[in-house]
Amino acid sequence: MDTPTKNAETGMYKEAITEYETLETIELNIPVMPYDKSRYSLVKFTPKTGRMHQLRIHANKISHPIVGDYQYGDRFHNLQLLVYGRCDLSIFQNFQLQLF
């Protein structure tokens, strides 16, 4: 994905490149407006440039926001996971998943 990101301080756009790969997908019987079910993907992001919030911005740009991201995420998904999953979404932030 090659989409420039805007610097909050200067207002200037800078090059931002992220490679991504979908590793797994799941569909849950949890309604999230306006759909009857919710769909999620485990995605491997590899940033090629180092812009602030680059991965969060790029995920949101392609309409696949990161679960639990309160700034760039989808509030409906975050709320439904809190209600149905009864979990604190901060557990999804800043962790590494190792696949064998």
N, C-alpha and C positions, 0 to 999 in steps of 0.2 A: 504494500500500500504506500503510495507516494502522495501524501497530502500535507501541504505546509500547515504549521501551527502558528497561532498568533501569540507573540510575547505580550504578557499582561502589562508590563511596565512601559515598553516602548511603542506598543501597538503595531509593530512590524511583524510580518510573516517570515518564518524561516523554514528551510527545507526540513522535512521530517519523513523518514522512511522506516516502515515496520514490515517485517515478514511475519506471516502467521500461518498456522496449520491447525485444522480442526482434528482433534484426537478422538473425541467421543461426543455423542449426542444423546439426549434423553427427553422424553415427553412425559409430563406429569398431569394427572387428573386434578389439577389445581387451576381454577379459573382466574385469569388475569385480564382485566379489561383491555380490549373488547372481546377477548377470545375465551372459549370454553376450556381450553387446556393451555398449559405453559410448556415452552420448549427451551432447553438449555444446552449449551455446548461447552466442553472442556477444550480450551484453545491454547496453543503454545504460541506466545508472542516473542519475536526476536527483533528488538529495536536495532536499527542500523545507524541511527543518529540518536542523540541524547537530549531531547527537548523535554522541558517540564510538562508533566502530565501527558506525554505523548501517547502512551498505550491507552490511557483512559479516553483521550480525545479520539483516537483512531477507532477504538471499539465502538464508541458512540456514533461516530461518523458513518459507519456501515450498519447502523441500527442493531448492534449487538452489544449493548452496554454491559459493563462488568457488574455482576451481582454484588450488592452491598456498597456500591459507589454512590455516595449521597450527592456529590457534586455533578457528575456526568452520567450517572446511572438512571435507571427507570424506577421511579417512585412506586409504581404499581407492583412491580416484581418484588422490590425490597419489602414492601408492606405485606404482600401475600406470604412471603417466606417467613416473615416474623410471626404472622398469624397462624399459618398452617405448620410451619416447621418449628415454631417456638424456639428460635435460636437467635442469638445476637449476630448480626451480619458482619461484625468486625472480625469474626473468625476467618472470613474469606480473604482478608487483607494481609498482604505481606507474608505469604507462606510459599514454600516450594513443594512441588509434587514430583516425586521421582517415579518414573515408569520403568519397569524392568522388562 
